[in-house]
Amino acid sequence: MSKITIYIAAFFILAVSVTFNGCTKKSESELRREKDSLELVKYDEIIRELIDSNLIRQRDSTDIYGTGNFDYRDSLESYHRGYSIPRDSIYKVWNTQAFKELNELIKKKPVNPGPYLDRGNHFQNIKFYREAISDYNEYIRLTQTNHSAYMNRGNAYERFKIYDSAMTDYNMVLYLKPDDTIANFNKGNIYDILGKPDSAVLQYDTVVFKDPRLAKGYYNRGTSYLAQRKFKEAARDWEQAILLNRAYETELRPKINKIRPLIR
C-alpha cells in the first residue's frame, strides 16, 4: 500500500471520528437543553403553586390593621404579627338599631359628616361596598382632611375590585399622613393582584422601612420576590416573617424548603 493510500485512509478515519464525536456532543447538548427545559417547567410549577397559594392568603389586605386604625379592634401585638383578632360583633351582623340611629342623625342634620363615616363603616363590614362608598363619598365631600375616610373608601374599592380608585385613595392617605404603613401595604397588595411584582416590592420596601416589625410586610414581599424568581430574597423574607411571628412557621417552612434547591 502506497503512502498516499495510507494518508487517505487515515484522513478518512479521522474525518469519520470527528463527525461521530461532533454528533455525540450535539446529542449531549440537546439532552442537556431538554433536561434544563424540563427542570424549568418543574420550577415554574413550584413557583406558580407557591405564588397562587400566597395570593389567596394575602388578598384581603385589611387583616393587618392594628389598634387605632379605623374600625378594627386588633391589639398592637397582633398587628405587628400580621394576624387580626375578630372585629367587634356589631360589624358582623346587620345591626338594626345602629343603622336606625345613624339614619335618624343623617336625616336630622345632613351636613354633619360623622354619621356618614360610621354608617359607611357598618355597610363595608357587612359587605355592602356600593353603599359604603356612597357614604364615604358624602363624608369626604364634607370633610376632605381625614385620612381614615380615604383609607376606608380605598378598602371598599379594593374589595369591589375597582383598583384604580383604591390606588387614588391610598395615595391620598399618604399625602395626608406620610408615615402611614397600611396604605403602602395595600398598594403593594394591589400590584401583586395585578401581576406587577416589581412595583409591589417597592411598596413593601417602604412598609418594612416604616415598620420593621410588621411580619405581614415580609410575608408579602417574599411572595413578590418569588414572582420575580428571586428565590434567595423570598426565603430571606419568609424567614424574617417567621422570626417575627412563629405562627407563620407551619405555613411558610414547607414553602421555604421547596425553593431552597432553586437558590443559586
Secondary structure as UniProt FT lines:
FT   HELIX           3..58
FT   HELIX           61..64
FT   TURN            67..68
FT   TURN            70..71
FT   HELIX           76..81
FT   HELIX           89..91
FT   HELIX           96..108
FT   TURN            110..111
FT   HELIX           114..125
FT   TURN            126..127
FT   HELIX           129..142
FT   HELIX           147..159
FT   TURN            160..161
FT   HELIX           163..176
FT   TURN            178..179
FT   HELIX           182..193
FT   TURN            194..195
FT   HELIX           197..210
FT   TURN            212..213
FT   HELIX           215..227
FT   TURN            228..229
FT   HELIX           231..244
FT   HELIX           246..248
FT   HELIX           249..259
FT   HELIX           260..262
//
